[in-house]
Amino acid sequence: MGQDTNGPALAAYAKPQLERSLWDIATSVVIYLALWVGMYFALEVSLWLTLALAIPAGAFLLRTFIVFHDCAHGSFLPSKRANRWCGRFCSLLVWQPFANWRHDHAVHHGSAGDLDRRGTGDVPTLTVSEYFAMPWHKRLGYRLFRNPLVMFGIGPIYSLMVMPRLTSRDKRPRLRNSVLLTNLMIAGVVVGLGFALGWKEYLLIQMPAAIMAATAGVWLFYVQHQFEDVYWESSDQWSYDDAALQGSSYLKLPKVLQFFTGNIGLHHVHHLNARVPNYNLQRAHDENPVFHNVPVLSLLDGIRSIRLKLIDTQNGRLVTFAQARQLAARGVAQPA
């Protein structure tokens, strides 16, 4: 789940505390489920009240995903079995197959920032040369994919509901079974609640909160590795530590947003040692000088980063399509 390259320095922070973990569950999973029930009863009062409750429900669902995420790293609870079963339960709330997601996310941790190992658990990103070497229709497809309306409109629905349901025959049986079994269990929950509550009622409760949580999650995942001076190197030059410290952002959010995002904005700490639970990330950052010169993004910086689309390998940065055209016009040759 990511290498422990800074072992002695971060070992003290990589110890789950049961009381803190239970508090995380109480302030994520439990509140989300309570709000979900509250939204059902609110339908008898007003549709608008239900939709208003969807906003905090989406926020607590996002926080529930962080619990799921930490369980996948084995960092949330003291025992491996407890992490596995907590993660499996949360997977039914966030609609992600636990074992398969855990595997893909581990690949992401082991390859983030590596130009030669893009494509698993990351946002597809082309180099300037790769983009201009493609035929026009593929360039159009890439531009559409990277359009904010697609990435943060269709993207959350696809990443939450469609992509996790898919698997392939060449996938390891254990991972394929994780997808199929999760699909079966989610289908049972959805069908059961649909018939018990009514399909219209179920969709009015489930979908607004889920889409809001997914949209925020997609943006968070995007901005963690998509900023101007982000680290990209070929495999022979790639370093795990450098990728963690220079290729993962410190998204400095207001405290209330930091709470609902489970401190995931401290992504540089998480990538250097994924065994540090979310509630220890801030302390690890504050107490270790190695983290004090990492790329820092404000909320506004994170929003502005959406305009960056391609990797400029010569200058080691992400650029906009307009900047990429300027590079091409100047005949700046870049390795694909």
C-alpha positions as CSV (number, residue, x, y, z in Angstrom):
1,M,0.0,0.0,0.0
2,G,2.9,2.4,-0.6
3,Q,6.4,2.1,0.6
4,D,7.6,3.2,4.1
5,T,10.7,5.0,2.9
6,N,10.7,7.5,5.8
7,G,10.2,4.7,8.3
8,P,11.7,5.8,11.6
9,A,10.6,9.4,11.3
10,L,6.9,8.5,10.5
11,A,6.6,5.3,12.5
12,A,5.3,7.1,15.5
13,Y,2.4,8.5,13.5
14,A,1.6,5.2,11.7
15,K,-0.2,3.7,14.7
16,P,-4.0,3.5,14.6
17,Q,-5.7,4.6,17.8
18,L,-9.0,2.7,18.3
19,E,-10.7,5.6,20.1
20,R,-9.9,8.0,17.3
21,S,-10.9,5.5,14.7
22,L,-14.3,4.9,16.4
23,W,-14.8,8.7,16.6
24,D,-14.1,8.9,12.8
25,I,-16.8,6.2,12.2
26,A,-19.2,8.0,14.5
27,T,-18.6,11.3,12.7
28,S,-18.9,9.8,9.2
29,V,-20.7,6.5,8.7
30,V,-23.1,6.9,11.6
31,I,-24.1,10.5,10.8
32,Y,-24.4,9.7,7.1
33,L,-26.8,6.8,7.8
34,A,-28.8,8.9,10.3
35,L,-29.1,11.7,7.7
36,W,-30.2,9.1,5.1
37,V,-33.0,8.0,7.3
38,G,-33.8,11.6,8.1
39,M,-34.1,12.4,4.4
40,Y,-36.7,9.7,4.0
41,F,-38.9,11.1,6.8
42,A,-38.3,14.7,5.5
43,L,-40.0,13.6,2.2
44,E,-43.3,13.7,4.0
45,V,-42.7,17.3,4.9
46,S,-41.0,18.8,1.9
47,L,-38.9,17.7,-1.1
48,W,-36.8,20.9,-0.6
49,L,-36.1,19.8,3.0
50,T,-34.9,16.5,1.7
51,L,-32.6,18.1,-0.9
52,A,-31.3,20.5,1.8
53,L,-30.4,17.5,4.0
54,A,-28.6,16.0,1.0
55,I,-25.8,18.6,1.3
56,P,-24.6,17.5,4.7
57,A,-25.3,13.9,3.8
58,G,-23.0,14.2,0.8
59,A,-20.3,15.8,3.0
60,F,-20.5,12.9,5.5
61,L,-20.5,10.4,2.7
62,L,-17.3,11.9,1.5
63,R,-15.9,11.6,5.0
64,T,-17.1,7.9,4.9
65,F,-15.0,7.4,1.8
66,I,-11.9,8.5,3.7
67,V,-12.6,5.8,6.3
68,F,-13.0,3.3,3.4
69,H,-9.7,4.6,2.0
70,D,-7.8,4.2,5.2
71,C,-9.1,0.7,5.7
72,A,-7.8,-0.2,2.2
73,H,-4.4,1.0,3.4
74,G,-4.7,-1.0,6.6
75,S,-4.1,2.2,8.5
76,F,-7.4,2.8,10.1
77,L,-7.9,0.1,12.7
78,P,-5.2,-1.8,14.7
79,S,-6.0,-5.3,13.2
80,K,-5.9,-6.4,9.6
81,R,-9.2,-8.2,9.9
82,A,-10.9,-5.2,11.4
83,N,-9.7,-3.0,8.6
84,R,-10.9,-5.5,6.0
85,W,-14.4,-5.8,7.5
86,C,-14.8,-2.1,8.1
87,G,-13.7,-1.4,4.6
88,R,-16.1,-4.0,3.2
89,F,-19.0,-2.4,5.0
90,C,-18.1,1.1,3.9
91,S,-17.7,-0.3,0.3
92,L,-21.5,-0.8,0.3
93,L,-22.0,2.9,1.1
94,V,-19.4,4.3,-1.3
95,W,-20.2,1.7,-4.0
96,Q,-16.6,0.6,-4.5
97,P,-15.3,-3.1,-4.5
98,F,-13.0,-3.1,-1.5
99,A,-10.3,-5.6,-2.6
100,N,-10.2,-4.5,-6.2
101,W,-10.1,-0.8,-5.3
102,R,-7.3,-1.5,-2.7
103,H,-5.2,-3.2,-5.4
104,D,-5.6,-0.4,-8.0
105,H,-5.0,2.3,-5.3
106,A,-1.8,0.5,-4.2
107,V,-0.6,0.6,-7.9
108,H,-1.3,4.3,-7.9
109,H,0.8,4.8,-4.8
110,G,3.7,2.9,-6.3
111,S,3.6,4.7,-9.7
112,A,2.3,8.2,-9.2
113,G,4.5,10.7,-11.2
114,D,6.1,7.9,-13.3
115,L,5.7,8.8,-17.0
116,D,6.2,5.2,-18.0
117,R,3.6,3.7,-15.6
118,R,0.6,5.9,-16.1
119,G,-2.9,4.5,-16.4
120,T,-3.9,2.7,-13.2
121,G,-5.6,4.6,-10.4
122,D,-4.8,8.0,-11.8
123,V,-6.3,10.7,-14.0
124,P,-5.3,10.0,-17.6
125,T,-2.8,12.7,-18.6
126,L,-0.9,13.0,-21.9
127,T,2.4,14.7,-22.6
128,V,2.5,17.5,-25.1
129,S,4.2,15.3,-27.7
130,E,1.7,12.4,-27.2
131,Y,-1.2,14.8,-27.7
132,F,0.0,16.4,-30.9
133,A,1.1,13.0,-32.3
134,M,-2.5,11.7,-32.1
135,P,-5.0,12.0,-35.0
136,W,-7.5,14.8,-34.7
137,H,-10.4,12.7,-33.5
138,K,-8.4,11.3,-30.6
139,R,-7.3,14.8,-29.6
140,L,-10.9,15.8,-29.6
141,G,-11.8,12.9,-27.4
142,Y,-9.0,13.9,-25.0
143,R,-10.2,17.5,-24.9
144,L,-13.7,16.4,-24.2
145,F,-12.6,14.1,-21.4
146,R,-10.5,16.8,-19.8
147,N,-13.4,19.4,-20.1
148,P,-14.6,20.3,-16.6
149,L,-18.2,19.7,-17.5
150,V,-17.4,16.1,-18.5
151,M,-14.8,15.4,-15.8
152,F,-16.8,16.9,-13.0
153,G,-20.3,16.4,-14.4
154,I,-20.3,12.9,-16.1
155,G,-17.1,11.8,-14.4
156,P,-18.5,11.5,-10.8
157,I,-21.5,9.4,-12.0
158,Y,-19.2,7.2,-14.1
159,S,-16.6,6.8,-11.4
160,L,-19.2,6.0,-8.7
161,M,-21.8,3.9,-10.5
162,V,-20.3,2.5,-13.7
163,M,-16.6,2.0,-13.6
164,P,-16.6,0.1,-10.3
165,R,-19.1,-2.3,-11.6
166,L,-16.8,-3.4,-14.5
167,T,-14.2,-6.1,-14.5
168,S,-12.3,-8.2,-17.1
169,R,-11.6,-11.9,-17.6
170,D,-7.8,-11.4,-17.3
171,K,-8.1,-9.8,-13.8
172,R,-7.0,-12.0,-10.9
173,P,-9.9,-14.2,-9.7
174,R,-9.8,-12.6,-6.2
175,L,-10.1,-9.1,-7.6
176,R,-12.8,-10.1,-10.1
177,N,-14.8,-11.8,-7.4
178,S,-14.5,-8.6,-5.3
179,V,-16.2,-6.7,-8.1
180,L,-18.9,-9.3,-8.8
181,L,-19.7,-9.9,-5.1
182,T,-19.9,-6.1,-4.4
183,N,-22.1,-5.7,-7.4
184,L,-24.4,-8.4,-6.2
185,M,-24.6,-7.0,-2.6
186,I,-25.2,-3.4,-3.8
187,A,-27.9,-4.7,-6.2
188,G,-29.6,-6.4,-3.3
189,V,-29.5,-3.3,-1.2
190,V,-30.7,-1.1,-4.0
191,V,-33.6,-3.4,-5.0
192,G,-34.6,-4.0,-1.4
193,L,-34.7,-0.3,-0.5
194,G,-36.3,0.5,-3.8
195,F,-39.2,-1.9,-3.2
196,A,-39.4,-1.1,0.5
197,L,-39.4,2.7,0.2
198,G,-40.5,3.3,-3.3
199,W,-38.2,3.8,-6.3
200,K,-38.9,7.5,-6.6
201,E,-38.2,8.0,-2.9
202,Y,-35.1,5.9,-2.9
203,L,-33.6,7.8,-5.8
204,L,-34.5,11.2,-4.3
205,I,-32.6,10.2,-1.2
206,Q,-29.7,8.4,-2.6
207,M,-28.7,10.2,-5.7
208,P,-28.3,13.9,-4.7
209,A,-26.0,13.1,-1.8
210,A,-24.0,10.5,-3.7
211,I,-23.4,12.7,-6.7
212,M,-22.3,15.6,-4.5
213,A,-19.9,13.4,-2.6
214,A,-18.6,11.9,-5.9
215,T,-18.1,15.3,-7.5
216,A,-16.1,16.5,-4.5
217,G,-14.1,13.3,-4.4
218,V,-13.2,13.5,-8.1
219,W,-12.0,17.0,-7.7
220,L,-10.0,16.1,-4.7
221,F,-8.4,13.2,-6.4
222,Y,-7.7,15.4,-9.4
223,V,-6.0,18.3,-7.6
224,Q,-3.8,16.0,-5.5
225,H,-1.6,15.2,-8.5
226,Q,-2.6,17.8,-11.1
227,F,-1.0,21.2,-10.4
228,E,1.5,23.3,-12.4
229,D,4.8,22.1,-10.9
230,V,3.8,18.5,-10.3
231,Y,6.5,15.8,-10.4
232,W,6.8,13.7,-13.5
233,E,9.8,11.6,-14.4
234,S,10.6,8.5,-16.5
235,S,11.0,5.2,-14.7
236,D,14.8,5.4,-14.7
237,Q,14.7,8.8,-12.9
238,W,11.6,8.3,-10.8
239,S,11.9,8.4,-7.0
240,Y,9.2,7.3,-4.6
241,D,10.1,10.0,-2.0
242,D,10.3,12.7,-4.6
243,A,7.0,11.7,-6.1
244,A,5.4,11.9,-2.7
245,L,6.9,15.2,-1.6
246,Q,6.9,17.0,-5.0
247,G,4.1,15.2,-6.9
248,S,1.4,15.2,-4.2
249,S,-0.1,18.5,-3.2
250,Y,-0.7,20.0,0.3
251,L,-4.2,21.3,-0.3
252,K,-4.6,23.8,2.5
253,L,-8.3,23.9,3.1
254,P,-10.4,25.8,5.7
255,K,-10.8,23.7,8.8
256,V,-14.4,22.7,8.2
257,L,-13.5,21.4,4.7
258,Q,-10.4,19.7,6.1
259,F,-12.7,17.9,8.5
260,F,-15.2,16.6,5.8
261,T,-12.3,15.6,3.5
262,G,-10.6,13.6,6.3
263,N,-7.3,15.5,6.1
264,I,-6.7,14.0,2.6
265,G,-5.4,17.4,1.5
266,L,-2.2,16.5,3.4
267,H,-1.6,14.2,0.5
268,H,2.2,14.6,0.5
269,V,2.3,12.9,4.0
270,H,-0.1,10.2,2.9
271,H,2.0,9.3,-0.1
272,L,5.3,9.2,1.8
273,N,3.8,6.8,4.3
274,A,0.3,5.5,3.6
275,R,0.2,3.7,6.9
276,V,-0.4,7.1,8.7
277,P,-4.2,7.3,9.5
278,N,-6.0,10.4,8.4
279,Y,-6.2,11.8,11.9
280,N,-2.4,11.8,12.3
281,L,-1.6,13.5,9.0
282,Q,-1.7,17.1,10.2
283,R,0.5,16.3,13.2
284,A,3.0,14.4,11.1
285,H,3.2,17.4,8.7
286,D,3.6,19.9,11.5
287,E,6.3,18.0,13.4
288,N,8.5,17.0,10.5
289,P,10.6,19.6,8.6
290,V,10.8,17.3,5.5
291,F,7.2,18.3,4.8
292,H,7.6,22.1,5.1
293,N,8.8,22.7,1.5
294,V,6.2,20.8,-0.4
295,P,3.9,22.3,-3.0
296,V,1.1,24.1,-1.2
297,L,-2.3,24.8,-2.9
298,S,-5.1,27.0,-1.6
299,L,-8.7,26.2,-2.4
300,L,-8.6,28.8,-5.2
301,D,-5.3,27.3,-6.5
302,G,-7.0,23.9,-6.6
303,I,-9.9,25.3,-8.7
304,R,-7.5,27.0,-11.1
305,S,-5.6,23.8,-11.6
306,I,-8.5,22.5,-13.6
307,R,-7.3,24.4,-16.6
308,L,-4.0,22.4,-16.8
309,K,-4.2,19.5,-19.3
310,L,-0.9,18.2,-20.6
311,I,2.6,17.3,-19.3
312,D,5.5,19.6,-20.5
313,T,8.3,17.1,-20.1
314,Q,11.0,19.6,-21.0
315,N,10.1,22.0,-18.2
316,G,8.6,19.5,-15.7
317,R,5.2,21.1,-15.4
318,L,1.6,20.8,-16.4
319,V,0.4,23.2,-19.1
320,T,-2.9,24.4,-20.6
321,F,-3.9,23.5,-24.2
322,A,-3.0,27.1,-25.2
323,Q,0.5,26.8,-23.7
324,A,0.9,23.5,-25.4
325,R,0.1,25.1,-28.8
326,Q,2.7,27.8,-28.1
327,L,5.3,25.1,-27.4
328,A,4.4,23.3,-30.6
329,A,4.5,26.6,-32.6
330,R,8.0,27.2,-31.3
331,G,9.0,23.7,-32.4
332,V,9.9,22.6,-28.9
333,A,10.6,18.9,-29.4
334,Q,9.6,16.7,-26.5
335,P,10.0,13.0,-26.0
336,A,6.7,11.1,-26.0
